[in-house]
Amino acid sequence: MPLISSYSHGQFCWAELVAKDMPSAILFYNNVMNWKTTDLNASCDDSMPHVQFESLGQPVAGLIQMNESLREAGLPSVWNSYVCVDDLEFSLDKAVQLGGRITCPATSAGEHGLIGFVQDPTGGIIGLWQKGTHGGESLRGDINAVCWNELASRNSIAACEFYSALFGWTFRDNPMAPAPYFIIQSADGEEIGGIMQMTDDWGDMPSHWTIYFNVEEVDATAAKVQEMDGALVIAPFDTPVGRIAVMADNQAAAFNVIRLEMSPTVSSADSSAGS
């Protein structure tokens, strides 16, 4: 697939793992996803260790060491999704006007750009990224790269209304889903993720965003995850779009893997020749 050089407002552009034990996380994902790492601290304002995961020499995700105060507060390791925005401060203010809450104000990521986090009215927390020199994921939808971002929400209708007003997203129903499911379309019509209605089967779990990695073999990845002290949360199962499994890494950060049965939509973001 073409390399992606930049993303437009309202498109998912980056995923980042906040881990309690960064060396352990590097070992896990280097083995499970066949990623390599590059240090980012020299070009980023983060005081905690910060690296970039790469596949085929291209950036696919980030990893940052959780700070001591968050660790002491008992926060779990977590994968965060980021959406590209043209003006971070404007988007943060707009999120509040729409009933959301700022959980992290505008923060410098050095030359890479600005970041912030908001919690939507249903409880889901998402990152906002105003790009600097870092354009985000150069690979999306490729093997061992993020291919889908998904919100499990306690009130999917309210969530759709919030994100539509914030990012200009539109939605279409997925009639094949067992529960109400809305496919996210960016302003240019690209299908980039989904919002699902949580049912009673979810128990007390709060609304949350999660990510999907496209992998060559779901069952082999599931076996490798367990070999590396991760957990298989939901065993591999088949769907119309591909075989899926729900995982947790060796620090309990949840993520999904899928073997797509169809080519993912090529990003309409600016692209350059590559593979």
N, C-alpha and C positions, 0 to 999 in steps of 0.2 A: 504494500500500500504506500501511497505517497507520504513523505515526511511532512508533518504539520509544523509550520513555522510560527503561526500565531492563531489566536482564537478571537471570536467576536463576542460582544456583550451578550450575556445570557447563555453561553455555551460552557459546559463542563470543561475544565482545562487542566486540572491537577488533582492528584490524590496524595495524601501524606499520612504516614503512620506516626503516631505519638506513642513511643514505647518506654516502658519502665527500665528495660535493660537493652540498650542499643546494640552492643556486640552480639548478644544472643539473637536479636531480631535480624541482624545482618546475616548471621550464620544460617538461620532458618530460611530466609527468602532466597539467599544465594543458592541453597540446595533445592528448595521447592520450585522456585520460578526461574532458576538459572540466571539470576541477575548478577551484575557487578555493581560496585559502588564508587562514587566520587565524592570527596569531601567538599562541602559547600561553605564552611565557616569563614574562609578567607574573603568571600564576597557577600556574606550575609551578616546582619546585625545580631543574630541569635547568640546568646552567651552559652547556650547548651550545645553539645555536639549535634551536627546537622549534616546529613549526607543525601546524595541523590542515587536512587536505584536506576540502573540502565540495562536495556536489552538491545543487543546488536549495536552497542555503542551509543544508543540514543536514550534520553531521559524518559522514564515512564512513571516515576513516582518519587516521593521524598520520604525521609525518615528523620525524626528529631527525638532526642532524649527528653523524656518527661522531666520537668524540674522537680526539685525536692518537695516544694510545698504541695504540689498536686499529688505526688506520690504519698505524702503523709496524709493527705485528705482522702486517700483511698480510691482515687479515680483510676479506672481501668485503662489499659492500653486500647487505642482506638484508631481506626482508619477514618480520616476526614476527607470529604469531597469539597472541591473548590469550584466556584463558578466565576468566569471572567466578567468583570464590570468595567465600564468606561470611567466612572467616577466613584471611587469607594465611599467617600464621605456622603455624597448624594444618596447612594444606595443604602447606606446604613441608616440615614435619616428617614428615607422612604420606608424602610422595613419597620421602623418604629411607628410611623404614621399608619401603617397597615395592620398594626396590632402585634408586631413582632417585638423581640427584645434583643438588644446588643449584648452578647456574652463576651466579646473581645473587641474593643474599639480599634480604630485604624492603627496599625502597627507597621513599622518599617521592616522590610526584609532585605535591607541594604539595596544594592543595585538591582536586585531581582524584581522589586516592586513593593506594593503595600498589601496587607492582608487585614481582614476583620472577620468576625463570626457573628451570626444572628441566629436566634431561635424563633422558628415560625410559631404561629398561634396554636398549633397542635402539638408542639414540643420538639420537633425535629431541628437539629442544629446543623448549619451549613456554613462553609467558608466562602468568603468573597475575595477575589484576587484582582487587583489593578496592576497590570503587568508593567515591569520595567524592562530590564535586559533579558529576563527569563520568560520565554514564550509559553511555557507549560509542557505538557506531554508531546513529544515529537512523534510518538507512535500511539495510536488509539484504535482498538479493534484488532490489532495484530496478535499473534500468539504471544502469551506472557505479557500482555499489556491490558490496561483497563479498557473495557468495551461497553460498560453500562453503569449508570448510577441510579439508585432506587431508594425511594422513601417509603417506609412502612409507617402509615399514619393512623392515629386514632380517629381522625376526621378527614378523610381524603378529599371531600368536597371543599372544606374550608382551606385545606392545604393548596389545592389547585387554584382557588381564588387568590390566595396570598401570592403564590409564585407567579401567577399570570400577571398580576399588577406590578410585581417587583422586577421580573426579568423579561416580560413580554412573551412568556411561554403560552402556547396553546396545547390542547389535549384532544386525544381521541380515545374512545373506549377500546378495550381489548376483550372481545366477547369470549375468547377461549379461556380466560382466567377464571379460577373457581370462586374468586371474590372480586368485588369491584376493583378494576385496575385501569389506570389512565396513562397512556403513553405520552411522554413529554415531547413536544415539538418546539424547537427553538424558533426565533423570529423568522428565519429563512426556510422553515419547514423541515429541517433535519430532525430525525427521531434520535434523542440523546439519552433517554432514561424513562423511568416510570414512577408512578405513585400508586401504591396499593392500599386498600382498606384493611386494617387489622381486624381480625375476628376474635371471638372468645378463645380460640385455640392459642392465641398469643399470651394468654395469662396476664401478668402485671407488667409486661415489658412496655417501656415508653416508646413513643414515636421516635424513629431514628433513620438516618441515611446509611446506606451500605453500598459497596462496590462489587462489580463482577470483573474477574479476569478471564480472558479467553485463553484456554489451554488446549494442548494437543490431545491429551487423553485425561478425562475427568477421573476415571477410576485409578489410574496410575498416580495422578496428583494427590488423590485422597490417601492412597497408601503411603506416599512420601511424606505427607503432612503428619500422619500418625507416627511414622518412623522418626520424624524430627521432633517428637513430643508435642505436636499439636493435637487437635481433636476434630473428629468428624461429627458435626452437629446434626446434619441431615444427610443420610447416605445418598449416593448418586441416583438420580431418577430422570426419566425421559420426559421432555416437553416438546411441543411443536417447533420451538425455536432451537432446541438443542438439549444435550444432557447436562444436568446441573447438580452441584453438591454445595452444601453450606459447611464452611470450615471455621475453625478458630486456630490461631497460631499458638506458638508455645508460651505466649503471654496473654492468651484468651482474647486477642483482638479478632473480631469476626470479619469474614469476607466470604464471597461466593466465587465459585469457578464454573465455567460453562464451556462446552465445546459447541460453538455455533454451527448450525446446520446450513446457514446461509451467510453470505458475505455481509458483514456489517456495513451500514451506510457510510460511505467515505465522507469525512468531515468536509463541510463547505467552507471551513476556515482557509486562510491563505496557505497554499501548499507549494512545495518545491519538489523537483524530481528526486526520487529515491526509492528505496525498497525496504 
